[in-house]
Amino acid sequence: MKLLTAYLMIPLLLAGCAGFRSEQLDMVRQMAPGMSRDAVDPDDYAWRLKFNETETRVYAISVGSGIVFANERGLEVAFDGWDVLIVSGMPGALGVIRVDKSVDPRIHHVQGLDESFEVACQEPQRVSSGWRVSCRHEGRDRVYPMNHDIRLSSDGRITRISASLVPGVGPMVIEPLFEIGE
């Protein structure tokens, strides 16, 4: 049921980016399993997700114009090629996390904390290891860096996604468990 909800929400969340075509999203899609009659070993498409003291295996599923990383226990992470937009089913007290990129600064809604955070972000920048979206949240007592990084192999495939979602909490990191060819 939750996965169905994510399937329905991604096109709505990405509607503001209808004309946007991300190189990173295309690369993740190349690594996501397609629907075929050939036997597919799901571990060939497994990714490791680490966030807030949780580490679990997820699988990339192409949904509309986005990717959902999901597991059999109901964890779902929607990724639009630049940013993580939704996290649901994560164990712990944070609850559902939603990133609203339709406003500037963007808003990170954290259901479990019953709070929303304004996060100011710059345009994506090409860096030596891939791409970076530099973001920050100005809290009551300090400024929190909340960057989003996409690391690429020498042939342009994603080797790591890192997304800061909650001020003061380490980033969510998603890395493929399968071999990335050079």
C-alpha angles and dihedrals in degrees: 000000000000091000090052089052090052091049090054095043100050096068089049093049092046095045090098088058097046094134094042117106115187124206089209093053091051090051093051090048090055088058096045116096116255126215106266138144092238117101109263123196104219091209087067086069101037122131129192116232119197122184137144096349092316124115121182143152117254135176128225113240121185109228121177106303095340145055128247118201106205144163135202092260094066101265110145130179119184115209124187099193095270106037145022105247105178134022118184135161093032113149114244139047101303096084119187116355118201127184115206108202094171091088132055115255091033119233125231109203113200108190097192092054091040087226140115125209129204109226120190113209135185125218115281112277128204110237130179093265097043130282134342132194106198112212138165141186120213104218128188094267106019148002116263119207108224105180128172117212132187113193118202134199120234090269092052101258120139113257098169140011117198121184129177107212107161125040111251094012120105118254127272108250124200119185131170116250092201123083115275108214120224 
